[in-house]
Amino acid sequence: MKHIHTIVCAATFLVLGANVASAAEERLVTPFLAVSEEYTDNVFDTKDNRRTDYITRVRPGLTSKYQSARMQWEAAYNLDYRYYARKSKTNDISHDAGLKSTITLLENFFYLDMADTYKRVSLSVLRDDTAASSFANQTEQNIATVNPWLQWRPGEKTTVKTGYRYSDTRYWDSAGINKYAHSGYVDATYEVTSKLNLLANYTYTNQKSADNQRFDKHDASGGFKYSYAEKSYLYGNSGYTWQFFKDMGASRYLFWNAGVVHDFSLFVATLETKRQNAEDPLSTTSRETSYVAKLDRAFERGSIGVSGGYTEYEYSNRQTTISAGGNKNKSFIGLNGRYEILDGLTVNASATGEKYHYAAATTNDYPYRLALGAGLTWQMLKELALNLSYSRVANQYHVDNNAGGWYTNRAIAELKLEF
């Protein structure tokens, strides 16, 4: 069975959590059941062949948390069943699972980290298609990692972490490219002062993928983090990558991760930029470069935020699948807010605008995408919550009108009961 790896992994930890909880007389496992009804006027999220449907969704599941001197974990799993009243899709059963765990094998020295996620994601890294449809242009992604590591203290202010990481990425029932990678790494941290840390890293990676592409990659970087005031800090990390493809040449490039977070009391401002490898279902390897600015204001009973930025995805001809479509980028701006009207009654709203540029655009690659959303959550009882939400996603040739484009409206009502 395709999903057995994640399901068994999550279920095993949930059962262990239940046993430990019983022995310790603590409640660490929370079962839940969520039932929802959705109306959509474009179930396939497409310009042509628009179909209206009513979707009944049932999600039974469990969440688990546990922490002791030698083990910490967070685990969650739910079965996701959708019934389409007008038969636009049949047998839509998926799973949503997540596991994060750290085990101390030898105190203050030898550790084991494990993680596993299984979820439905967009096939496109450029846009989130899960916002407009429950299945169109999407795939089920499973990423599992195992990471044993050692912690060394060569000096009072120096910490060195050495480890091995194995990751396995799979995509079910889609054109997604399966891949697995072995990595060895060294992380070093030097505490100059209580406010300033210096950082260094070297990582070697060997990756193989289902499209028969293999490469060896060396990453070397250095940086710092400086906390110059309470809740305000500056950080920067940059390095160089040497990537060698078997029988396909080499790729060399800079990468970085830098930013500043400043608390102005009235609001928090964030500026950040990074270049990193992106997890793209349709490409063996790609680079994501982003520049983002955010302003966030927290109130006594809510919050409001505005953000904007630019993101670019780069491929070389040797490493790009036909479906990846070459280099592409987007600019975006967004606004979101949340307010607690009464105790247990919260409303939220969001608006996002995106402009895309494609190196090889198709007829369905519209340059503008506008998304609006609103919701209400009512905590009716301690264990019972009602969630109402509405969203509209429009794909357009022009930002000020939708002539020649298409849109999708969705309205969802959900009841969630925790046991």
Number of C-alpha atoms within 10 A of each C-alpha: 4 10 13 9 13 23 20 11 18 28 17 13 21 26 13 14 24 20 14 16 17 13 9 10 9 12 14 19 23 15 15 17 17 19 17 18 17 19 17 23 16 21 25 22 27 18 14 9 10 15 14 17 21 21 23 18 19 21 20 17 19 21 21 23 21 21 13 9 8 12 15 15 20 20 25 22 25 22 16 16 17 22 19 17 13 12 11 14 15 11 10 13 12 16 18 21 22 22 24 18 19 18 18 17 15 11 11 11 13 17 19 18 18 18 21 23 21 25 15 18 20 21 25 16 17 18 13 14 19 17 16 23 21 18 18 15 16 22 22 22 22 23 19 20 18 17 17 18 20 17 17 15 14 9 9 8 12 15 16 18 17 18 18 18 17 18 18 18 21 20 24 15 10 14 14 22 18 21 21 17 18 17 18 17 18 17 17 18 19 17 16 12 10 8 12 16 18 19 18 18 20 17 18 18 18 17 20 17 19 13 12 9 17 18 20 18 18 18 18 18 18 18 18 18 19 18 17 12 11 8 12 16 18 19 18 19 19 18 17 16 17 15 19 17 16 12 9 12 10 14 14 12 12 14 20 17 17 18 18 18 18 19 17 11 9 10 16 17 19 19 17 18 18 19 20 15 14 16 14 20 26 22 23 26 21 20 19 20 19 19 17 18 17 18 18 18 17 15 12 7 12 15 16 18 18 18 18 17 18 18 19 18 21 17 19 13 10 13 17 18 17 10 12 20 16 20 18 20 18 19 18 18 18 18 18 18 18 20 17 18 11 10 9 13 15 18 19 18 18 18 18 18 18 21 19 20 17 16 10 11 14 9 5 11 15 20 17 22 24 19 20 18 19 18 18 18 18 18 16 12 10 9 11 16 18 19 17 18 18 18 20 18 23 21 25 21 17 15 15 8 10 15 10 11 17 20 20 23 21 21 18 19 17 18 19 19 16 16 11
